[in-house]
Amino acid sequence: MGDAFIRHIELLGYEKRFFPSQHYVYMFLVKWNDLSEKLIYRRFTEIYEFHKALKEMFPIESGDISMEKRIIPHLPAPKWFDGQRSTENRQGTLAEYCYALVNLPHKISRCLHVVNFFKVRHDDMNPVTDSQIKKPEVFILPKDAKKTLSDITGPIVLQTYRAIADYEKSSKSEMALKAGDMVDVVEKGESGWWFCQLKNKRGWVPAAYLEPMDGPDESEEQEPNYAGELYFVQKSYTALEEDELTLKEGDTIEVIHKILDGWWVIRKDETTGYYPAMYLQKAGEMSTSTKSQLRNWSAPPRRSTIRNAKSIHKQGRRQISQETYRRNSRKYIQSRRNMREKFQNKASVITEKNEQEENKPKAQPAVPPRPSKDLILNRCTESTRRKIL
């Protein structure tokens, strides 16, 4: 047979070990081209070091030269302290990473670096343990949580954005930026805060400070919806700019334009203006723990307040003036009123017609003429003919 290569890697779960100190290892079932199946154990720090070395071996495919040519999947850096919760939550990402890795071009998926990392080691066959200490605890990944091949479409490639200006973080959960930094966006929140990664740093960044590599991101924003979506104000806010609105907790408003920087255009009665999206909750939607936590954050900066002449936001992004929002809102409200009035008038006209028809005297049926004597004698029965004779 030729050189050994891996056909499939399946994440089975993880194991909590207590020797030489408490730590966690992931369990993988590796299926080889000779149809053998081997069980191996790896710490996440080992997997991440393997991943970094793989990226260095293939700089083009890892996106170091051009992000458009990146095919090696993304893998988040380990946390300073990996507890059981982070070990458990990372299983889905690892499962997708392994699937994408095996399906890369053969020069990557079958290289010695990949083959050697997933080969069985002595420790896999005889895990180091101590009878005087607690036995390892095994946590198997539930069957319904395992993704089939059809569920995973390909490598995990995150979008890369560029910082258009310096940003100083104001809390531990945020991440500072320098103008020109390239970050991978892990999660885009409607609140205007995006979770990003920069090398081995991770944190929340205002979306207003980021722009895509290939052009303005206006296409990701929804078009204005002057019909409006019903929302409730979860947290009060006092306007700082002329085009913003001051609202109190519990107010009912209509959202007419959702914008990426987290400042949405809303309508209160016939007045429109900007309001922080993170302080709003959609009508009929339950508040989640994440949204409740966001309420305690400050609103992200607005994109229009960031000064950077080189930003493509100013070159290509379609901006709508507040006057346009107000004018179109008034038109929509007036058309809605006209429709309501037209419907009410039509209903009243139909009611009047029905009443008039009911009040008209009903026409009496005409009395039919009596048949002639000859007609009775020719067509009626014997008993009827006797009555006229």
TAQUI-V258506 format. One record per residue. N is the residue number from 1. SS is DSSP state (alpha for helix, beta for strand, coil for the rest). PSI is psi as a letter, one per 30 degrees, with the letter a starting at -180 (none if undefined). OMEGA is omega as a letter, one per 20 degrees, with the letter a starting at -180 (999 if undefined). Layout:
# TAQUI-V258506
N_SS_PSI_OMEGA / N_SS_PSI_OMEGA
This chain:
# TAQUI-V258506
1_coil_l_a / 2_coil_a_a / 3_coil_k_r / 4_coil_k_r / 5_coil_l_a / 6_beta_k_r / 7_beta_e_a / 8_beta_k_r / 9_beta_k_a / 10_beta_k_r / 11_beta_k_a / 12_beta_f_a / 13_beta_a_r / 14_beta_l_a / 15_beta_k_r / 16_beta_j_a / 17_beta_l_a / 18_coil_g_a / 19_coil_k_j / 20_coil_f_r / 21_coil_l_a / 22_coil_k_r / 23_beta_l_a / 24_beta_k_r / 25_beta_k_r / 26_beta_k_r / 27_beta_k_r / 28_beta_k_r / 29_beta_j_a / 30_beta_k_r / 31_beta_k_a / 32_beta_l_a / 33_coil_f_r / 34_coil_g_r / 35_coil_g_r / 36_coil_l_r / 37_beta_k_a / 38_beta_k_r / 39_beta_k_r / 40_beta_l_a / 41_beta_k_r / 42_beta_k_r / 43_coil_l_a / 44_alpha_e_r / 45_alpha_e_r / 46_alpha_e_a / 47_alpha_e_a / 48_alpha_e_r / 49_alpha_e_r / 50_alpha_e_a / 51_alpha_e_r / 52_alpha_e_r / 53_alpha_e_r / 54_alpha_e_r / 55_alpha_e_r / 56_alpha_e_r / 57_alpha_e_a / 58_coil_i_a / 59_coil_e_r / 60_coil_e_a / 61_coil_f_r / 62_coil_f_r / 63_coil_g_a / 64_coil_f_a / 65_coil_e_r / 66_coil_k_a / 67_alpha_f_a / 68_alpha_f_a / 69_alpha_g_a / 70_coil_k_r / 71_coil_f_r / 72_coil_k_a / 73_coil_l_r / 74_coil_k_r / 75_coil_j_a / 76_coil_l_a / 77_coil_l_r / 78_coil_l_r / 79_coil_l_r / 80_coil_e_r / 81_coil_j_r / 82_coil_j_r / 83_coil_a_a / 84_alpha_e_a / 85_alpha_e_a / 86_alpha_e_r / 87_alpha_e_a / 88_alpha_e_a / 89_alpha_f_a / 90_coil_f_a / 91_alpha_e_r / 92_alpha_e_r / 93_alpha_e_a / 94_alpha_e_a / 95_alpha_e_r / 96_alpha_e_r / 97_alpha_e_a / 98_alpha_e_r / 99_alpha_e_a / 100_alpha_e_a / 101_alpha_e_a / 102_alpha_f_a / 103_coil_g_r / 104_coil_l_r / 105_coil_k_a / 106_alpha_e_a / 107_alpha_f_r / 108_alpha_e_a / 109_alpha_f_a / 110_coil_g_r / 111_coil_l_a / 112_alpha_e_a / 113_alpha_e_r / 114_alpha_e_a / 115_alpha_e_a / 116_alpha_e_a / 117_alpha_e_a / 118_coil_g_r / 119_coil_l_r / 120_coil_k_r / 121_coil_l_r / 122_alpha_e_a / 123_alpha_f_r / 124_alpha_e_a / 125_alpha_e_a / 126_coil_i_a / 127_coil_k_r / 128_coil_k_a / 129_coil_l_a / 130_coil_k_a / 131_coil_f_a / 132_coil_f_a / 133_coil_l_a / 134_coil_k_r / 135_coil_l_r / 136_coil_k_r / 137_beta_k_a / 138_beta_k_r / 139_beta_j_a / 140_beta_k_r / 141_coil_k_a / 142_coil_k_a / 143_alpha_e_a / 144_alpha_f_r / 145_alpha_f_a / 146_coil_k_a / 147_coil_k_r / 148_coil_l_a / 149_alpha_e_a / 150_alpha_f_a / 151_alpha_f_a / 152_coil_k_a / 153_coil_f_a / 154_coil_a_a / 155_coil_k_r / 156_coil_j_a / 157_coil_j_a / 158_coil_l_r / 159_beta_k_r / 160_beta_k_r / 161_beta_l_r / 162_beta_k_r / 163_beta_k_a / 164_coil_f_r / 165_coil_l_r / 166_coil_k_r / 167_beta_k_r / 168_coil_k_a / 169_coil_l_a / 170_coil_g_r / 171_coil_l_a / 172_coil_f_a / 173_coil_f_a / 174_beta_l_r / 175_coil_k_r / 176_coil_k_a / 177_beta_l_r / 178_coil_k_r / 179_coil_k_a / 180_coil_f_r / 181_coil_k_r / 182_beta_k_a / 183_beta_k_r / 184_beta_k_a / 185_beta_j_a / 186_beta_e_a / 187_beta_k_r / 188_beta_j_r / 189_coil_k_r / 190_coil_f_a / 191_coil_f_a / 192_coil_f_r / 193_beta_k_r / 194_beta_k_r / 195_beta_k_a / 196_beta_l_r / 197_beta_k_r / 198_beta_j_a / 199_coil_c_a / 200_coil_g_r / 201_beta_k_r / 202_beta_k_r / 203_beta_l_a / 204_beta_k_a / 205_beta_k_r / 206_beta_k_a / 207_alpha_f_a / 208_alpha_f_a / 209_alpha_g_a / 210_beta_k_r / 211_beta_k_a / 212_beta_l_a / 213_coil_e_a / 214_coil_g_r / 215_coil_l_a / 216_coil_k_a / 217_coil_g_a / 218_alpha_f_a / 219_alpha_f_a / 220_alpha_f_a / 221_coil_k_r / 222_coil_l_r / 223_coil_l_r / 224_coil_k_r / 225_coil_j_a / 226_coil_f_r / 227_coil_e_r / 228_coil_k_r / 229_beta_k_a / 230_beta_k_r / 231_beta_l_r / 232_beta_k_r / 233_beta_k_r / 234_coil_f_a / 235_coil_k_a / 236_coil_l_r / 237_beta_k_r / 238_coil_k_a / 239_coil_k_r / 240_coil_f_r / 241_coil_l_a / 242_coil_e_a / 243_coil_g_r / 244_beta_l_r / 245_coil_k_r / 246_coil_k_a / 247_beta_l_r / 248_coil_l_r / 249_coil_k_a / 250_coil_f_r / 251_coil_k_r / 252_beta_k_a / 253_beta_l_r / 254_beta_k_r / 255_beta_k_a / 256_beta_f_r / 257_beta_j_r / 258_coil_j_a / 259_coil_k_a / 260_coil_f_a / 261_coil_g_r / 262_coil_g_r / 263_beta_j_a / 264_beta_l_r / 265_beta_k_a / 266_beta_l_r / 267_beta_k_r / 268_beta_j_a / 269_coil_c_r / 270_coil_g_a / 271_beta_k_r / 272_beta_l_r / 273_beta_l_r / 274_beta_k_r / 275_beta_k_a / 276_beta_k_a / 277_alpha_f_a / 278_alpha_f_r / 279_alpha_g_a / 280_beta_l_r / 281_beta_k_a / 282_beta_k_r / 283_coil_k_r / 284_coil_g_a / 285_coil_k_a / 286_coil_k_r / 287_coil_k_r / 288_coil_l_r / 289_alpha_e_r / 290_alpha_e_r / 291_alpha_e_r / 292_alpha_e_r / 293_alpha_e_a / 294_alpha_f_a / 295_coil_f_a / 296_coil_f_r / 297_coil_l_r / 298_coil_l_r / 299_coil_k_r / 300_coil_l_r / 301_coil_k_r / 302_coil_k_a / 303_alpha_e_a / 304_alpha_f_a / 305_alpha_f_a / 306_coil_k_a / 307_coil_j_r / 308_coil_j_a / 309_coil_f_a / 310_coil_f_a / 311_coil_k_r / 312_alpha_f_r / 313_alpha_e_a / 314_alpha_f_a / 315_alpha_e_a / 316_alpha_f_a / 317_coil_k_r / 318_coil_j_a / 319_coil_k_r / 320_coil_k_a / 321_coil_l_r / 322_alpha_e_r / 323_alpha_e_r / 324_alpha_e_r / 325_alpha_e_a / 326_alpha_e_a / 327_alpha_e_a / 328_alpha_e_r / 329_alpha_e_r / 330_alpha_e_r / 331_alpha_e_a / 332_alpha_e_a / 333_alpha_e_r / 334_alpha_e_r / 335_alpha_e_r / 336_alpha_e_r / 337_alpha_e_a / 338_alpha_e_r / 339_alpha_e_a / 340_alpha_e_r / 341_alpha_e_r / 342_alpha_e_r / 343_alpha_e_a / 344_alpha_e_r / 345_alpha_e_r / 346_alpha_e_r / 347_alpha_e_a / 348_alpha_e_r / 349_alpha_e_r / 350_alpha_e_r / 351_alpha_e_r / 352_alpha_e_r / 353_alpha_e_r / 354_alpha_e_a / 355_alpha_e_r / 356_alpha_e_a / 357_alpha_e_a / 358_alpha_e_a / 359_alpha_f_r / 360_coil_k_r / 361_coil_k_a / 362_coil_k_a / 363_coil_k_r / 364_coil_k_r / 365_coil_k_a / 366_coil_k_r / 367_coil_k_a / 368_coil_k_r / 369_coil_l_r / 370_coil_k_r / 371_coil_l_a / 372_coil_l_a / 373_alpha_e_r / 374_alpha_e_a / 375_alpha_e_r / 376_alpha_e_a / 377_alpha_e_a / 378_alpha_e_a / 379_alpha_f_a / 380_coil_l_a / 381_coil_l_a / 382_alpha_e_a / 383_alpha_e_a / 384_alpha_e_r / 385_alpha_e_a / 386_alpha_e_a / 387_alpha_f_r / 388_alpha_f_a / 389_coil_none_999
